[in-house]
């Protein structure tokens, strides 16, 4: 939660993604690691502040809320 908490930024989210990738390599793709990976990568891809989560490097709302999908198949492409 240090880097993927309510207040986030690209540096912290990137650090979290790398840490999670290391855990997956070391311990295998457990469901908890996959869920953490999807959450961190989706947060990194969203470059706006919306709802309860705040991007300190992108403090403004985007012009239009848009729905996005992230799956295990395309999760690695977000890095």
Secondary structure as GFF3:
##gff-version 3
##sequence-region A 1 79
A	DSSP	beta_strand	7	8	.	.	.	ID=ss1
A	DSSP	alpha_helix	10	27	.	.	.	ID=ss2
A	DSSP	alpha_helix	31	45	.	.	.	ID=ss3
A	DSSP	beta_strand	54	55	.	.	.	ID=ss4
A	DSSP	three_ten_helix	75	78	.	.	.	ID=ss5
###
